[in-house]
């Protein structure tokens, strides 16, 4: 069947114009913010050094900035007046430049936030972010030109496909950018992590509406009510309580028994410490998870998580409290005990949270070669298949490396998953009934 093509509508063109306008305003605020920081010592703005990469003198940089802004405004005005001559070659060139430019700046931002180098140019997140703004402007401008110049046809599916490829990496990088910016203000606390996490869930919620994987996976009010209870009580409050009790207990032992824990390699760069936690925690979680599928007493509790028949981000927290406690003992407690800093743990949980939201989301995410590293939604959907030979696979929580090494990797790209959930016909749907279910045999009859 040929792909349906939708002619460019006035509404679609206006939507692109709106995004170009918003990005132009955002870039103008960057110029204004840097200029005010240069002229005045304003406490509510970052210091001038934070805005300046020192690639050029500020006078030269400001001249270039005004030239770029003037060009952006000129294009937006001509588009609004329907006076722009759309050109396919100009659009294609703009897309190539925008994608290359954006990739370079995303790498720059990541290297800087991960503190992989002491080179000053990399360690300037504000300029790198606004370079991404310019790259986004070029991509949208290029896409509009190509779409309008190609027989006046606008393929919405093309834009959605582009979003499918970029939404995951951009969300992860943006989450860490927010964390890095808030860290000096809030210190190494979980407050900065919570803001980054909230950003992640907002993005995932929005893209479940923009590029859903399956229309039939949209939740009902009953689904949202059940999963919201699990999210608040089991996924947020219970781990927080367990972490607090663990920290108090470890501090008491260290104080009263004169016992000090200094095993964790705090001298390593932050990024390497986070990668180490991800790999180690996922190794323990992998075997706990695999055991939960193969040992019936533990499966009774894990079945609560597999009771979902549609995937959307909120049901990432649907776990029995007993299993959630076991997960904490396997993937968080060891690193608290070993003395990992709160900054490192928070940075780890940013990836844990945002990847988890995407993993369970109803977003049409494409990860490509990252599917052989990250345990993302394309893989995790198979883990929730109603077919047991499919669900007994892809146990990785954050990464898929251990599944590949231990033979439980599944990625049939020629088809999509059919039905999700359990084969038990009488398994309950209410929260309290599901919490009681592991103790009653009648819920586990096929």
DACORTA-V661199 format. One record per run of one state. SS is the DSSP state (H for helix, E for strand, C for the rest). FROM is the first residue (numbers start at 1). LEN is the number of residues. Records with the same first field share a line. If there is no record, write none. Layout:
SS = FROM-LEN  FROM-LEN
This chain:
C = 1-5  8-2  40-8  52-6  81-7  114-11  150-3  155-1  187-3  211-1  213-2  218-3  257-13  295-1  303-2  308-5  318-3  332-1  339-3  360-3  364-4  373-1  375-2  384-1  386-2  392-7  400-1  406-14  421-10  438-3  445-2
E = 6-2  153-2  212-1  363-1  374-1  385-1  399-1  420-1
H = 10-30  48-4  58-23  88-26  125-25  156-31  190-21  215-3  221-36  270-25  296-7  305-3  313-5  321-11  333-6  342-18  368-5  377-7  388-4  401-5  431-7  441-4
